[in-house]
């Protein structure tokens, strides 16, 4: 493969990943994941 093509593929993957992160943050998924993580941690140590 040409080096230029590899750079284009890497840039496209990075851009796609940034779009998915932005979509998750704008949709409120961050708070849902954080709440689940806190609940699991509290259950692990026997508080929740």
N, CA, C, O and CB atoms as a CASP TS submission, in Angstrom:
PFRMAT TS
TARGET T0000
AUTHOR 0000-0000-0000
METHOD Language model
MODEL 1
PARENT N/A
ATOM      1  N   UNK     1       0.839  -1.187   0.000  1.00  0.00           N
ATOM      2  CA  UNK     1       0.000   0.000   0.000  1.00  0.00           C
ATOM      3  C   UNK     1       0.882   1.247   0.000  1.00  0.00           C
ATOM      4  O   UNK     1       2.003   1.239   0.507  1.00  0.00           O
ATOM      5  CB  UNK     1      -0.953   0.000   1.219  1.00  0.00           C
ATOM      6  N   UNK     2       0.370   2.265  -0.553  1.00  0.00           N
ATOM      7  CA  UNK     2       1.103   3.521  -0.559  1.00  0.00           C
ATOM      8  C   UNK     2       0.997   4.174   0.813  1.00  0.00           C
ATOM      9  O   UNK     2      -0.006   4.017   1.509  1.00  0.00           O
ATOM     10  CB  UNK     2       0.570   4.468  -1.661  1.00  0.00           C
ATOM     11  N   UNK     3       2.024   4.898   1.189  1.00  0.00           N
ATOM     12  CA  UNK     3       2.032   5.567   2.483  1.00  0.00           C
ATOM     13  C   UNK     3       0.928   6.617   2.566  1.00  0.00           C
ATOM     14  O   UNK     3       0.342   6.826   3.629  1.00  0.00           O
ATOM     15  CB  UNK     3       3.393   6.213   2.737  1.00  0.00           C
ATOM     16  N   UNK     4       0.647   7.274   1.445  1.00  0.00           N
ATOM     17  CA  UNK     4      -0.399   8.294   1.426  1.00  0.00           C
ATOM     18  C   UNK     4      -1.771   7.707   1.719  1.00  0.00           C
ATOM     19  O   UNK     4      -2.585   8.309   2.420  1.00  0.00           O
ATOM     20  CB  UNK     4      -0.418   8.997   0.084  1.00  0.00           C
ATOM     21  N   UNK     5      -2.013   6.518   1.169  1.00  0.00           N
ATOM     22  CA  UNK     5      -3.295   5.857   1.404  1.00  0.00           C
ATOM     23  C   UNK     5      -3.437   5.465   2.867  1.00  0.00           C
ATOM     24  O   UNK     5      -4.524   5.571   3.437  1.00  0.00           O
ATOM     25  CB  UNK     5      -3.436   4.621   0.508  1.00  0.00           C
ATOM     26  N   UNK     6      -2.366   5.021   3.467  1.00  0.00           N
ATOM     27  CA  UNK     6      -2.396   4.649   4.887  1.00  0.00           C
ATOM     28  C   UNK     6      -2.720   5.872   5.739  1.00  0.00           C
ATOM     29  O   UNK     6      -3.496   5.776   6.690  1.00  0.00           O
ATOM     30  CB  UNK     6      -1.041   4.030   5.326  1.00  0.00           C
ATOM     31  N   UNK     7      -2.137   7.012   5.408  1.00  0.00           N
ATOM     32  CA  UNK     7      -2.413   8.237   6.157  1.00  0.00           C
ATOM     33  C   UNK     7      -3.868   8.664   6.005  1.00  0.00           C
ATOM     34  O   UNK     7      -4.482   9.145   6.957  1.00  0.00           O
ATOM     35  CB  UNK     7      -1.487   9.362   5.694  1.00  0.00           C
ATOM     36  N   UNK     8      -4.407   8.489   4.826  1.00  0.00           N
ATOM     37  CA  UNK     8      -5.812   8.843   4.597  1.00  0.00           C
ATOM     38  C   UNK     8      -6.729   7.931   5.412  1.00  0.00           C
ATOM     39  O   UNK     8      -7.694   8.401   6.015  1.00  0.00           O
ATOM     40  CB  UNK     8      -6.161   8.748   3.091  1.00  0.00           C
ATOM     41  N   UNK     9      -6.436   6.644   5.433  1.00  0.00           N
ATOM     42  CA  UNK     9      -7.247   5.700   6.200  1.00  0.00           C
ATOM     43  C   UNK     9      -7.164   6.011   7.687  1.00  0.00           C
ATOM     44  O   UNK     9      -8.177   5.966   8.385  1.00  0.00           O
ATOM     45  CB  UNK     9      -6.795   4.255   5.932  1.00  0.00           C
ATOM     46  N   UNK    10      -5.975   6.324   8.178  1.00  0.00           N
ATOM     47  CA  UNK    10      -5.815   6.672   9.594  1.00  0.00           C
ATOM     48  C   UNK    10      -6.603   7.928   9.941  1.00  0.00           C
ATOM     49  O   UNK    10      -7.268   7.979  10.975  1.00  0.00           O
ATOM     50  CB  UNK    10      -4.332   6.874   9.933  1.00  0.00           C
ATOM     51  N   UNK    11      -6.531   8.937   9.084  1.00  0.00           N
ATOM     52  CA  UNK    11      -7.250  10.182   9.324  1.00  0.00           C
ATOM     53  C   UNK    11      -8.759   9.951   9.306  1.00  0.00           C
ATOM     54  O   UNK    11      -9.489  10.535  10.108  1.00  0.00           O
ATOM     55  CB  UNK    11      -6.861  11.232   8.277  1.00  0.00           C
ATOM     56  N   UNK    12      -9.223   9.106   8.400  1.00  0.00           N
ATOM     57  CA  UNK    12     -10.649   8.805   8.323  1.00  0.00           C
ATOM     58  C   UNK    12     -11.127   8.067   9.572  1.00  0.00           C
ATOM     59  O   UNK    12     -12.213   8.342  10.082  1.00  0.00           O
ATOM     60  CB  UNK    12     -10.947   7.973   7.074  1.00  0.00           C
ATOM     61  N   UNK    13     -10.323   7.139  10.058  1.00  0.00           N
ATOM     62  CA  UNK    13     -10.682   6.415  11.283  1.00  0.00           C
ATOM     63  C   UNK    13     -10.699   7.342  12.489  1.00  0.00           C
ATOM     64  O   UNK    13     -11.582   7.242  13.340  1.00  0.00           O
ATOM     65  CB  UNK    13      -9.707   5.261  11.528  1.00  0.00           C
ATOM     66  N   UNK    14      -9.736   8.235  12.564  1.00  0.00           N
ATOM     67  CA  UNK    14      -9.693   9.205  13.657  1.00  0.00           C
ATOM     68  C   UNK    14     -10.909  10.122  13.617  1.00  0.00           C
ATOM     69  O   UNK    14     -11.515  10.398  14.652  1.00  0.00           O
ATOM     70  CB  UNK    14      -8.405  10.034  13.589  1.00  0.00           C
ATOM     71  N   UNK    15     -11.262  10.590  12.433  1.00  0.00           N
ATOM     72  CA  UNK    15     -12.425  11.462  12.285  1.00  0.00           C
ATOM     73  C   UNK    15     -13.710  10.726  12.646  1.00  0.00           C
ATOM     74  O   UNK    15     -14.582  11.288  13.309  1.00  0.00           O
ATOM     75  CB  UNK    15     -12.510  12.000  10.854  1.00  0.00           C
ATOM     76  N   UNK    16     -13.830   9.490  12.220  1.00  0.00           N
ATOM     77  CA  UNK    16     -15.017   8.700  12.534  1.00  0.00           C
ATOM     78  C   UNK    16     -15.122   8.462  14.039  1.00  0.00           C
ATOM     79  O   UNK    16     -16.211   8.546  14.607  1.00  0.00           O
ATOM     80  CB  UNK    16     -14.984   7.359  11.783  1.00  0.00           C
ATOM     81  N   UNK    17     -14.005   8.168  14.678  1.00  0.00           N
ATOM     82  CA  UNK    17     -14.007   7.988  16.127  1.00  0.00           C
ATOM     83  C   UNK    17     -14.414   9.254  16.855  1.00  0.00           C
ATOM     84  O   UNK    17     -15.160   9.199  17.833  1.00  0.00           O
ATOM     85  CB  UNK    17     -12.643   7.544  16.600  1.00  0.00           C
ATOM     86  N   UNK    18     -13.923  10.411  16.378  1.00  0.00           N
ATOM     87  CA  UNK    18     -14.288  11.692  16.995  1.00  0.00           C
ATOM     88  C   UNK    18     -15.784  11.961  16.840  1.00  0.00           C
ATOM     89  O   UNK    18     -16.425  12.478  17.755  1.00  0.00           O
ATOM     90  CB  UNK    18     -13.474  12.845  16.371  1.00  0.00           C
ATOM     91  N   UNK    19     -16.330  11.613  15.689  1.00  0.00           N
ATOM     92  CA  UNK    19     -17.772  11.794  15.464  1.00  0.00           C
ATOM     93  C   UNK    19     -18.565  10.922  16.431  1.00  0.00           C
ATOM     94  O   UNK    19     -19.551  11.385  17.003  1.00  0.00           O
ATOM     95  CB  UNK    19     -18.151  11.454  13.997  1.00  0.00           C
ATOM     96  N   UNK    20     -18.160   9.681  16.623  1.00  0.00           N
ATOM     97  CA  UNK    20     -18.885   8.795  17.530  1.00  0.00           C
ATOM     98  C   UNK    20     -18.785   9.265  18.981  1.00  0.00           C
ATOM     99  O   UNK    20     -19.759   9.168  19.727  1.00  0.00           O
ATOM    100  CB  UNK    20     -18.353   7.372  17.409  1.00  0.00           C
ATOM    101  N   UNK    21     -17.633   9.767  19.383  1.00  0.00           N
ATOM    102  CA  UNK    21     -17.489  10.323  20.738  1.00  0.00           C
ATOM    103  C   UNK    21     -18.408  11.522  20.900  1.00  0.00           C
ATOM    104  O   UNK    21     -19.092  11.648  21.916  1.00  0.00           O
ATOM    105  CB  UNK    21     -16.017  10.728  21.021  1.00  0.00           C
ATOM    106  N   UNK    22     -18.429  12.397  19.916  1.00  0.00           N
ATOM    107  CA  UNK    22     -19.285  13.578  19.982  1.00  0.00           C
ATOM    108  C   UNK    22     -20.759  13.172  20.059  1.00  0.00           C
ATOM    109  O   UNK    22     -21.518  13.751  20.836  1.00  0.00           O
ATOM    110  CB  UNK    22     -19.043  14.488  18.762  1.00  0.00           C
ATOM    111  N   UNK    23     -21.165  12.195  19.270  1.00  0.00           N
ATOM    112  CA  UNK    23     -22.559  11.740  19.300  1.00  0.00           C
ATOM    113  C   UNK    23     -22.924  11.159  20.665  1.00  0.00           C
ATOM    114  O   UNK    23     -24.018  11.403  21.175  1.00  0.00           O
ATOM    115  CB  UNK    23     -22.801  10.692  18.205  1.00  0.00           C
ATOM    116  N   UNK    24     -22.015  10.399  21.250  1.00  0.00           N
ATOM    117  CA  UNK    24     -22.275   9.829  22.566  1.00  0.00           C
ATOM    118  C   UNK    24     -22.387  10.892  23.641  1.00  0.00           C
ATOM    119  O   UNK    24     -23.263  10.815  24.503  1.00  0.00           O
ATOM    120  CB  UNK    24     -21.191   8.854  22.931  1.00  0.00           C
ATOM    121  N   UNK    25     -21.510  11.881  23.599  1.00  0.00           N
ATOM    122  CA  UNK    25     -21.554  12.946  24.592  1.00  0.00           C
ATOM    123  C   UNK    25     -22.786  13.825  24.419  1.00  0.00           C
ATOM    124  O   UNK    25     -23.401  14.230  25.405  1.00  0.00           O
ATOM    125  CB  UNK    25     -20.298  13.794  24.508  1.00  0.00           C
ATOM    126  N   UNK    26     -23.148  14.119  23.185  1.00  0.00           N
ATOM    127  CA  UNK    26     -24.304  14.986  22.957  1.00  0.00           C
ATOM    128  C   UNK    26     -25.617  14.267  23.266  1.00  0.00           C
ATOM    129  O   UNK    26     -26.628  14.918  23.531  1.00  0.00           O
ATOM    130  CB  UNK    26     -24.311  15.484  21.514  1.00  0.00           C
ATOM    131  N   UNK    27     -25.613  12.949  23.234  1.00  0.00           N
ATOM    132  CA  UNK    27     -26.824  12.195  23.528  1.00  0.00           C
ATOM    133  C   UNK    27     -27.009  11.875  24.997  1.00  0.00           C
ATOM    134  O   UNK    27     -28.001  11.249  25.370  1.00  0.00           O
ATOM    135  CB  UNK    27     -26.822  10.934  22.756  1.00  0.00           C
ATOM    136  N   UNK    28     -26.070  12.293  25.843  1.00  0.00           N
ATOM    137  CA  UNK    28     -26.205  12.055  27.277  1.00  0.00           C
ATOM    138  C   UNK    28     -25.748  10.678  27.714  1.00  0.00           C
ATOM    139  O   UNK    28     -26.037  10.263  28.837  1.00  0.00           O
ATOM    140  CB  UNK    28     -27.620  12.248  27.684  1.00  0.00           C
ATOM    141  N   UNK    29     -25.049   9.970  26.865  1.00  0.00           N
ATOM    142  CA  UNK    29     -24.613   8.615  27.212  1.00  0.00           C
ATOM    143  C   UNK    29     -23.549   8.615  28.306  1.00  0.00           C
ATOM    144  O   UNK    29     -23.415   7.642  29.048  1.00  0.00           O
ATOM    145  CB  UNK    29     -24.076   7.908  25.978  1.00  0.00           C
ATOM    146  N   UNK    30     -22.788   9.716  28.405  1.00  0.00           N
ATOM    147  CA  UNK    30     -21.730   9.792  29.403  1.00  0.00           C
ATOM    148  C   UNK    30     -22.305   9.637  30.806  1.00  0.00           C
ATOM    149  O   UNK    30     -21.758   8.899  31.625  1.00  0.00           O
ATOM    150  CB  UNK    30     -20.970  11.120  29.282  1.00  0.00           C
ATOM    151  N   UNK    31     -23.401  10.326  31.085  1.00  0.00           N
ATOM    152  CA  UNK    31     -23.984  10.256  32.425  1.00  0.00           C
ATOM    153  C   UNK    31     -24.545   8.866  32.708  1.00  0.00           C
ATOM    154  O   UNK    31     -24.437   8.376  33.832  1.00  0.00           O
ATOM    155  CB  UNK    31     -25.086  11.310  32.584  1.00  0.00           C
ATOM    156  N   UNK    32     -25.136   8.232  31.715  1.00  0.00           N
ATOM    157  CA  UNK    32     -25.682   6.891  31.921  1.00  0.00           C
ATOM    158  C   UNK    32     -24.575   5.895  32.228  1.00  0.00           C
ATOM    159  O   UNK    32     -24.720   5.063  33.123  1.00  0.00           O
ATOM    160  CB  UNK    32     -26.471   6.437  30.690  1.00  0.00           C
ATOM    161  N   UNK    33     -23.481   5.972  31.501  1.00  0.00           N
ATOM    162  CA  UNK    33     -22.359   5.065  31.731  1.00  0.00           C
ATOM    163  C   UNK    33     -21.737   5.333  33.091  1.00  0.00           C
ATOM    164  O   UNK    33     -21.398   4.391  33.808  1.00  0.00           O
ATOM    165  CB  UNK    33     -21.304   5.210  30.623  1.00  0.00           C
ATOM    166  N   UNK    34     -21.582   6.596  33.459  1.00  0.00           N
ATOM    167  CA  UNK    34     -21.000   6.943  34.756  1.00  0.00           C
ATOM    168  C   UNK    34     -21.876   6.451  35.907  1.00  0.00           C
ATOM    169  O   UNK    34     -21.356   5.939  36.898  1.00  0.00           O
ATOM    170  CB  UNK    34     -20.801   8.457  34.859  1.00  0.00           C
ATOM    171  N   UNK    35     -23.175   6.597  35.793  1.00  0.00           N
ATOM    172  CA  UNK    35     -24.082   6.121  36.840  1.00  0.00           C
ATOM    173  C   UNK    35     -24.005   4.608  36.995  1.00  0.00           C
ATOM    174  O   UNK    35     -24.005   4.105  38.119  1.00  0.00           O
ATOM    175  CB  UNK    35     -25.519   6.540  36.531  1.00  0.00           C
ATOM    176  N   UNK    36     -23.941   3.885  35.904  1.00  0.00           N
ATOM    177  CA  UNK    36     -23.824   2.425  35.967  1.00  0.00           C
ATOM    178  C   UNK    36     -22.504   2.010  36.586  1.00  0.00           C
ATOM    179  O   UNK    36     -22.455   1.061  37.368  1.00  0.00           O
ATOM    180  CB  UNK    36     -23.959   1.813  34.574  1.00  0.00           C
ATOM    181  N   UNK    37     -21.425   2.716  36.243  1.00  0.00           N
ATOM    182  CA  UNK    37     -20.109   2.391  36.789  1.00  0.00           C
ATOM    183  C   UNK    37     -20.074   2.617  38.296  1.00  0.00           C
ATOM    184  O   UNK    37     -19.515   1.805  39.033  1.00  0.00           O
ATOM    185  CB  UNK    37     -19.023   3.228  36.105  1.00  0.00           C
ATOM    186  N   UNK    38     -20.661   3.698  38.749  1.00  0.00           N
ATOM    187  CA  UNK    38     -20.699   3.986  40.186  1.00  0.00           C
ATOM    188  C   UNK    38     -21.499   2.907  40.911  1.00  0.00           C
ATOM    189  O   UNK    38     -21.094   2.440  41.976  1.00  0.00           O
ATOM    190  CB  UNK    38     -21.312   5.385  40.452  1.00  0.00           C
ATOM    191  N   UNK    39     -22.620   2.517  40.341  1.00  0.00           N
ATOM    192  CA  UNK    39     -23.457   1.494  40.975  1.00  0.00           C
ATOM    193  C   UNK    39     -22.706   0.163  41.068  1.00  0.00           C
ATOM    194  O   UNK    39     -22.762  -0.504  42.101  1.00  0.00           O
ATOM    195  CB  UNK    39     -24.776   1.310  40.188  1.00  0.00           C
ATOM    196  N   UNK    40     -22.011  -0.226  40.009  1.00  0.00           N
ATOM    197  CA  UNK    40     -21.273  -1.475  40.011  1.00  0.00           C
ATOM    198  C   UNK    40     -20.151  -1.419  41.060  1.00  0.00           C
ATOM    199  O   UNK    40     -19.928  -2.388  41.785  1.00  0.00           O
ATOM    200  CB  UNK    40     -20.698  -1.766  38.604  1.00  0.00           C
ATOM    201  N   UNK    41     -19.452  -0.289  41.136  1.00  0.00           N
ATOM    202  CA  UNK    41     -18.357  -0.167  42.121  1.00  0.00           C
ATOM    203  C   UNK    41     -18.892  -0.247  43.533  1.00  0.00           C
ATOM    204  O   UNK    41     -18.293  -0.896  44.390  1.00  0.00           O
ATOM    205  CB  UNK    41     -17.591   1.154  41.929  1.00  0.00           C
ATOM    206  N   UNK    42     -20.017   0.408  43.784  1.00  0.00           N
ATOM    207  CA  UNK    42     -20.586   0.379  45.134  1.00  0.00           C
ATOM    208  C   UNK    42     -21.068  -1.036  45.477  1.00  0.00           C
ATOM    209  O   UNK    42     -20.935  -1.460  46.625  1.00  0.00           O
ATOM    210  CB  UNK    42     -21.757   1.393  45.254  1.00  0.00           C
ATOM    211  N   UNK    43     -21.612  -1.761  44.529  1.00  0.00           N
ATOM    212  CA  UNK    43     -22.039  -3.137  44.777  1.00  0.00           C
ATOM    213  C   UNK    43     -20.832  -4.039  45.036  1.00  0.00           C
ATOM    214  O   UNK    43     -20.903  -4.980  45.827  1.00  0.00           O
ATOM    215  CB  UNK    43     -22.855  -3.670  43.586  1.00  0.00           C
ATOM    216  N   UNK    44     -19.735  -3.739  44.365  1.00  0.00           N
ATOM    217  CA  UNK    44     -18.522  -4.550  44.526  1.00  0.00           C
ATOM    218  C   UNK    44     -17.979  -4.484  45.946  1.00  0.00           C
ATOM    219  O   UNK    44     -17.536  -5.493  46.495  1.00  0.00           O
ATOM    220  CB  UNK    44     -17.450  -4.092  43.546  1.00  0.00           C
ATOM    221  N   UNK    45     -18.014  -3.308  46.533  1.00  0.00           N
ATOM    222  CA  UNK    45     -17.466  -3.174  47.880  1.00  0.00           C
ATOM    223  C   UNK    45     -18.528  -3.369  48.952  1.00  0.00           C
ATOM    224  O   UNK    45     -18.239  -3.252  50.142  1.00  0.00           O
ATOM    225  CB  UNK    45     -16.817  -1.816  48.046  1.00  0.00           C
ATOM    226  N   UNK    46     -19.750  -3.665  48.539  1.00  0.00           N
ATOM    227  CA  UNK    46     -20.802  -4.040  49.470  1.00  0.00           C
ATOM    228  C   UNK    46     -21.609  -2.885  50.054  1.00  0.00           C
ATOM    229  O   UNK    46     -22.323  -3.073  51.040  1.00  0.00           O
ATOM    230  CB  UNK    46     -20.210  -4.798  50.567  1.00  0.00           C
ATOM    231  N   UNK    47     -21.510  -1.713  49.473  1.00  0.00           N
ATOM    232  CA  UNK    47     -22.279  -0.558  49.988  1.00  0.00           C
ATOM    233  C   UNK    47     -23.623  -0.439  49.265  1.00  0.00           C
ATOM    234  O   UNK    47     -24.642  -0.137  49.886  1.00  0.00           O
ATOM    235  CB  UNK    47     -21.468   0.760  49.821  1.00  0.00           C
ATOM    236  N   UNK    48     -23.618  -0.673  47.969  1.00  0.00           N
ATOM    237  CA  UNK    48     -24.815  -0.437  47.149  1.00  0.00           C
ATOM    238  C   UNK    48     -25.648  -1.632  47.125  1.00  0.00           C
ATOM    239  O   UNK    48     -26.702  -1.638  46.489  1.00  0.00           O
ATOM    240  CB  UNK    48     -24.471  -0.036  45.747  1.00  0.00           C
TER
END
